[in-house]
Amino acid sequence: MHTTARPVDRAVGSVVAGGLPVGGRGGVRITVVCHNVGAALIRDRLSARHRPLVELVECFDGTGNPAAPRNLALERSRARYVSFVDSDDTLAPGALAAWTAIAERHGSAAVLPRLLRGGGGVLRTPVPRPFRRADLDPVKDRLAYRTTSLGLLRREVLADRGLRFQGQYATGEDLGLTARAWFGGGRIDLAPRRAHYVVHDDADGRITTGARPLAEDLAAFTDLLGGSWYAGLPAQRRTAIAVKVLRVQLLGAVHARAAGAWTAEDTGTCRALLRLLEPGAGPALEVLPRADRDLLDLVVRQGATAAQVREASARRRRFGHPATLLTRDPRWVLHREAPLRFMAASLLV
């Protein structure tokens, strides 16, 4: 955690209530990494009953990026499994025990919990096949949509693959780790729905928000798409990742950016990302709905205005309209990444 304003005691309390013993041989080890803040200040934020259960580790790197503290925690761990809990989030009671039981039973490389919003609602990632919960396929079960490292991860899998969080990016620092973990061949299972993770939005001092150049917001994703790891994936896996980047990262960033201004630099960034996809992304563009394609056509057009981009972005968010449900070419309308199947599966998450 990077500020005393975060409700760290709430997060620690949820780990203590995770259903596993804390401390001792074979028990849960709770490490709070104090990011650019003194450990004594964070200790004062812990209740008396939690202080003896927590190891406080300082990490001073002068940045607001969570990569360094997460990597430090990962390097210090000798446990079979690791789980990252943001300081303003919580776990459902008994969640750790449920996750670990699945991993032990199946030899899972990762167990992914359902993500709930503290204020209500569900973060619908990943988007698996209806009623599929075990031994997920990275393409068929749309694992690319889960870019966060939340859940239970087998530490030796991360170590063997040399996976680390990438601190050179302003956002998307966990993308390289999770993409390689989900598409790396290890078994991925979903946790029981009751064993969820709650993402709260009631804390101050968030570091992943704020106005940045569009190219900076997309840097982690453009580097992934332009790298040798992505190029070496089978065609279906490249398509699955490319669709997700287009749908969530590019068009999501465009929507946020156009709330203010839209510049020639933004147009150039969009063109550069689409050029990266041309050689090996397969039908990534074809499976998108017509409204998405219309917006993509606009953002690469010289002279597009912020008002035009805002209007086109608003149209792609009118879910249920034909333009948001149908592909331009009807041959792709029933593809797993096309809107009809994707939205239907999302409702079951």
C-alpha positions as CSV (number, residue, x, y, z in Angstrom):
1,M,0.0,0.0,0.0
2,H,1.2,3.5,-0.8
3,T,-0.8,5.7,1.6
4,T,-2.1,5.6,5.2
5,A,-5.6,6.5,3.8
6,R,-6.1,3.0,2.6
7,P,-8.3,0.7,4.8
8,V,-5.5,-1.9,5.2
9,D,-6.9,-3.4,8.4
10,R,-10.1,-4.3,6.5
11,A,-8.1,-6.1,3.8
12,V,-6.0,-7.9,6.4
13,G,-9.1,-8.9,8.4
14,S,-10.6,-10.5,5.3
15,V,-7.4,-12.5,4.7
16,V,-7.5,-13.7,8.4
17,A,-11.1,-14.8,7.7
18,G,-10.1,-16.6,4.6
19,G,-10.6,-20.0,6.1
20,L,-6.9,-21.0,6.6
21,P,-4.7,-20.8,9.7
22,V,-2.5,-17.7,9.8
23,G,1.2,-18.1,10.7
24,G,3.0,-21.2,11.8
25,R,4.1,-24.0,9.6
26,G,1.8,-24.4,6.6
27,G,-0.2,-21.4,7.5
28,V,-0.9,-18.2,5.6
29,R,1.8,-15.6,5.7
30,I,0.5,-12.0,5.4
31,T,3.0,-9.5,4.0
32,V,2.0,-5.9,3.6
33,V,4.4,-4.0,1.3
34,C,4.6,-0.3,2.4
35,H,5.1,1.5,-0.9
36,N,6.9,4.8,-0.4
37,V,5.5,5.1,3.1
38,G,7.1,4.1,6.4
39,A,6.2,0.8,8.0
40,A,5.5,2.4,11.4
41,L,2.8,4.6,9.8
42,I,1.1,1.5,8.3
43,R,1.5,-0.4,11.6
44,D,-0.6,2.3,13.3
45,R,-3.4,1.6,10.8
46,L,-3.6,-2.1,11.9
47,S,-5.7,-3.3,14.8
48,A,-4.0,-4.7,17.9
49,R,-5.1,-8.2,17.0
50,H,-3.8,-8.1,13.5
51,R,-0.4,-6.5,14.1
52,P,1.3,-9.8,15.3
53,L,0.0,-11.6,12.1
54,V,1.4,-9.2,9.6
55,E,5.0,-8.7,8.2
56,L,5.5,-5.1,7.1
57,V,8.1,-4.6,4.3
58,E,9.1,-1.2,3.0
59,C,9.6,-0.5,-0.7
60,F,10.9,2.9,-1.7
61,D,11.2,3.4,-5.4
62,G,9.8,6.9,-5.9
63,T,7.1,5.8,-8.3
64,G,3.3,5.3,-8.0
65,N,3.5,2.0,-9.9
66,P,2.5,-1.1,-8.0
67,A,4.9,-3.3,-10.0
68,A,7.9,-2.9,-7.6
69,P,6.0,-3.8,-4.4
70,R,4.3,-6.7,-6.0
71,N,7.6,-8.0,-7.4
72,L,9.2,-7.6,-4.0
73,A,6.5,-9.6,-2.3
74,L,6.8,-12.3,-4.9
75,E,10.6,-12.5,-4.5
76,R,10.3,-12.8,-0.8
77,S,7.7,-15.6,-0.9
78,R,8.6,-19.3,-0.5
79,A,5.0,-20.4,-0.3
80,R,3.3,-22.9,-2.7
81,Y,0.7,-20.3,-3.7
82,V,0.6,-16.5,-3.7
83,S,-2.4,-14.2,-3.7
84,F,-2.3,-10.4,-4.2
85,V,-4.9,-8.4,-2.4
86,D,-5.1,-4.7,-3.0
87,S,-5.1,-2.7,0.2
88,D,-8.6,-1.3,-0.4
89,D,-10.1,-4.7,-1.4
90,T,-11.5,-7.7,0.5
91,L,-12.0,-11.5,0.2
92,A,-15.2,-13.3,0.9
93,P,-15.1,-15.3,4.2
94,G,-13.5,-18.7,3.5
95,A,-12.3,-17.7,0.1
96,L,-8.6,-18.7,0.6
97,A,-9.6,-22.1,1.8
98,A,-11.9,-22.6,-1.2
99,W,-9.3,-21.5,-3.7
100,T,-6.5,-23.6,-2.1
101,A,-8.7,-26.7,-2.0
102,I,-9.3,-26.5,-5.8
103,A,-5.6,-25.9,-6.5
104,E,-4.6,-28.9,-4.4
105,R,-7.2,-31.1,-5.9
106,H,-6.4,-30.3,-9.5
107,G,-2.8,-29.1,-9.5
108,S,-4.1,-25.7,-10.8
109,A,-1.6,-23.1,-12.0
110,A,-4.2,-20.5,-11.0
111,V,-7.6,-20.3,-9.4
112,L,-9.6,-17.3,-10.5
113,P,-12.4,-15.9,-8.3
114,R,-15.5,-14.0,-9.3
115,L,-14.9,-10.3,-9.0
116,L,-17.6,-8.2,-7.3
117,R,-17.8,-4.4,-7.0
118,G,-18.0,-3.2,-3.4
119,G,-20.8,-0.8,-4.5
120,G,-22.7,-3.5,-6.3
121,G,-22.3,-5.3,-9.6
122,V,-20.0,-7.9,-11.2
123,L,-16.7,-7.4,-13.1
124,R,-17.4,-10.0,-15.8
125,T,-14.0,-11.4,-16.5
126,P,-13.1,-13.8,-17.7
127,V,-16.1,-14.8,-19.9
128,P,-16.1,-18.6,-20.0
129,R,-18.3,-21.0,-21.9
130,P,-21.7,-21.3,-20.2
131,F,-21.5,-23.3,-17.0
132,R,-17.8,-24.1,-17.5
133,R,-15.8,-23.7,-14.3
134,A,-12.9,-26.2,-14.5
135,D,-9.8,-26.6,-16.7
136,L,-10.5,-23.5,-18.7
137,D,-9.3,-23.1,-22.3
138,P,-7.6,-19.8,-22.9
139,V,-9.4,-19.2,-26.2
140,K,-12.8,-21.0,-25.7
141,D,-13.2,-19.5,-22.2
142,R,-11.9,-16.0,-23.2
143,L,-9.2,-15.8,-20.5
144,A,-7.6,-12.8,-22.3
145,Y,-10.3,-10.6,-20.6
146,R,-8.8,-11.3,-17.2
147,T,-5.7,-9.1,-17.1
148,T,-5.6,-8.7,-13.3
149,S,-3.5,-11.1,-11.1
150,L,-6.3,-11.4,-8.5
151,G,-6.9,-14.9,-7.2
152,L,-4.5,-17.8,-6.3
153,L,-1.4,-18.3,-8.3
154,R,1.1,-21.2,-8.0
155,R,4.4,-19.5,-7.2
156,E,6.6,-22.1,-8.9
157,V,4.8,-21.6,-12.2
158,L,5.5,-17.9,-12.1
159,A,9.1,-18.5,-11.1
160,D,9.8,-21.2,-13.7
161,R,8.5,-18.8,-16.5
162,G,10.3,-15.8,-15.1
163,L,7.1,-13.9,-14.8
164,R,7.2,-10.5,-13.1
165,F,5.1,-7.3,-13.0
166,Q,6.3,-4.7,-15.5
167,G,7.0,-1.4,-13.9
168,Q,7.9,0.5,-17.1
169,Y,4.2,1.1,-17.9
170,A,1.9,3.7,-16.4
171,T,-1.0,1.1,-16.5
172,G,-1.2,-2.5,-17.5
173,E,1.7,-3.6,-15.3
174,D,0.2,-7.0,-14.8
175,L,-0.6,-7.7,-18.5
176,G,2.6,-9.5,-19.4
177,L,2.4,-11.7,-16.3
178,T,-1.2,-12.7,-16.7
179,A,-1.2,-13.2,-20.4
180,R,1.7,-15.6,-20.2
181,A,0.2,-17.3,-17.2
182,W,-3.2,-17.9,-18.8
183,F,-1.8,-18.9,-22.2
184,G,1.2,-20.8,-20.9
185,G,-0.3,-24.2,-20.7
186,G,-1.0,-24.6,-17.0
187,R,-4.4,-25.6,-15.7
188,I,-6.7,-22.7,-14.9
189,D,-9.9,-23.2,-12.7
190,L,-12.6,-20.9,-11.5
191,A,-13.3,-20.5,-7.8
192,P,-16.8,-21.2,-6.4
193,R,-19.1,-18.2,-6.8
194,R,-19.3,-17.7,-3.0
195,A,-15.5,-17.5,-2.7
196,H,-15.4,-14.1,-4.5
197,Y,-13.0,-11.1,-4.4
198,V,-14.5,-7.7,-3.7
199,V,-13.0,-4.7,-5.6
200,H,-13.9,-1.6,-3.5
201,D,-14.0,1.9,-4.8
202,D,-14.2,3.8,-1.5
203,A,-10.5,4.4,-0.9
204,D,-8.6,7.6,-1.6
205,G,-5.3,7.9,-3.5
206,R,-5.8,5.6,-6.4
207,I,-2.7,5.6,-8.7
208,T,-4.0,4.0,-11.9
209,T,-6.3,6.9,-12.8
210,G,-5.5,10.2,-14.3
211,A,-5.1,11.9,-17.7
212,R,-2.2,10.5,-19.8
213,P,-1.4,10.5,-23.5
214,L,-3.3,7.7,-25.3
215,A,0.0,6.2,-26.4
216,E,1.1,5.9,-22.8
217,D,-2.2,4.3,-21.7
218,L,-1.8,1.7,-24.5
219,A,2.0,1.1,-24.2
220,A,1.8,-2.2,-22.4
221,F,-0.7,-3.6,-24.9
222,T,1.2,-2.3,-28.0
223,D,4.4,-3.8,-26.7
224,L,2.7,-7.1,-26.1
225,L,1.2,-7.2,-29.6
226,G,4.5,-6.2,-31.2
227,G,6.6,-8.7,-29.3
228,S,8.0,-12.1,-30.1
229,W,5.9,-14.0,-27.5
230,Y,2.6,-12.9,-29.1
231,A,4.0,-13.5,-32.6
232,G,4.8,-17.1,-31.6
233,L,1.3,-18.0,-30.4
234,P,-1.1,-20.1,-32.4
235,A,-3.4,-18.1,-34.7
236,Q,-6.6,-18.6,-32.5
237,R,-4.7,-17.3,-29.4
238,R,-3.4,-14.3,-31.2
239,T,-7.0,-13.5,-32.4
240,A,-8.4,-13.9,-28.8
241,I,-5.9,-11.5,-27.3
242,A,-6.2,-9.0,-30.2
243,V,-10.0,-8.8,-29.9
244,K,-9.8,-8.2,-26.2
245,V,-7.2,-5.4,-26.7
246,L,-9.4,-3.7,-29.4
247,R,-12.6,-4.1,-27.5
248,V,-11.5,-3.2,-23.9
249,Q,-8.2,-1.3,-24.1
250,L,-8.3,0.6,-27.3
251,L,-12.0,1.5,-27.5
252,G,-12.2,2.0,-23.7
253,A,-9.2,4.4,-23.8
254,V,-10.7,6.2,-26.8
255,H,-14.0,6.7,-25.0
256,A,-12.2,8.2,-22.0
257,R,-9.9,10.3,-24.1
258,A,-12.6,11.8,-26.3
259,A,-14.3,13.3,-23.2
260,G,-11.8,16.0,-23.5
261,A,-9.9,16.6,-26.7
262,W,-8.9,14.4,-29.7
263,T,-5.6,15.1,-31.4
264,A,-3.6,14.1,-34.4
265,E,-1.3,12.2,-32.0
266,D,-4.3,10.1,-30.8
267,T,-5.1,9.3,-34.4
268,G,-1.5,8.2,-35.0
269,T,-1.6,6.0,-31.9
270,C,-4.7,4.2,-33.1
271,R,-3.3,3.7,-36.5
272,A,-0.1,2.3,-35.1
273,L,-1.9,-0.3,-32.9
274,L,-4.1,-1.4,-35.8
275,R,-1.0,-1.8,-38.0
276,L,0.5,-4.2,-35.3
277,L,-2.6,-6.4,-35.7
278,E,-2.5,-6.6,-39.5
279,P,0.0,-9.5,-39.9
280,G,-1.3,-12.1,-37.4
281,A,-4.5,-11.2,-35.6
282,G,-6.7,-13.1,-38.0
283,P,-10.4,-12.1,-37.9
284,A,-10.0,-9.8,-34.9
285,L,-11.7,-6.9,-36.6
286,E,-14.3,-9.0,-38.4
287,V,-15.9,-10.3,-35.2
288,L,-16.5,-6.9,-33.7
289,P,-19.9,-5.4,-34.0
290,R,-20.7,-2.7,-36.6
291,A,-20.7,0.1,-34.1
292,D,-17.2,-0.8,-32.9
293,R,-15.9,-1.0,-36.5
294,D,-17.5,2.4,-37.2
295,L,-15.6,3.9,-34.3
296,L,-12.3,2.3,-35.3
297,D,-12.8,3.7,-38.8
298,L,-13.3,7.2,-37.4
299,V,-10.3,7.2,-34.9
300,V,-7.8,6.5,-37.7
301,R,-9.3,9.1,-40.0
302,Q,-7.3,12.3,-40.2
303,G,-9.3,15.3,-39.0
304,A,-11.7,13.4,-36.7
305,T,-13.0,15.7,-33.9
306,A,-13.6,14.9,-30.3
307,A,-17.3,15.5,-30.8
308,Q,-17.4,12.9,-33.6
309,V,-15.5,10.4,-31.5
310,R,-17.7,10.9,-28.5
311,E,-20.8,10.4,-30.6
312,A,-19.5,7.3,-32.2
313,S,-18.3,5.9,-28.9
314,A,-21.7,6.6,-27.3
315,R,-23.4,4.6,-30.2
316,R,-21.2,1.5,-29.4
317,R,-22.5,1.6,-25.9
318,R,-26.2,1.4,-26.8
319,F,-26.2,-2.3,-26.0
320,G,-29.0,-4.3,-27.6
321,H,-29.2,-2.2,-30.8
322,P,-28.5,-4.0,-34.1
323,A,-25.3,-2.1,-34.6
324,T,-23.9,-3.4,-31.3
325,L,-25.1,-7.0,-31.9
326,L,-24.3,-7.7,-35.5
327,T,-21.0,-7.9,-37.4
328,R,-20.5,-6.2,-40.8
329,D,-20.1,-9.6,-42.4
330,P,-22.8,-12.0,-41.4
331,R,-20.5,-14.9,-41.6
332,W,-18.9,-13.9,-38.3
333,V,-22.0,-13.2,-36.4
334,L,-21.8,-16.4,-34.4
335,H,-18.1,-16.4,-33.7
336,R,-17.3,-16.9,-29.9
337,E,-15.9,-13.3,-29.8
338,A,-18.8,-11.7,-31.7
339,P,-21.4,-9.9,-29.7
340,L,-24.2,-12.4,-29.6
341,R,-22.3,-15.3,-28.0
342,F,-20.0,-13.0,-26.0
343,M,-22.9,-11.1,-24.4
344,A,-24.9,-14.2,-23.7
345,A,-21.9,-15.8,-21.9
346,S,-21.2,-12.6,-20.0
347,L,-24.6,-12.6,-18.4
348,L,-23.8,-16.0,-16.8
349,V,-20.6,-14.8,-15.1
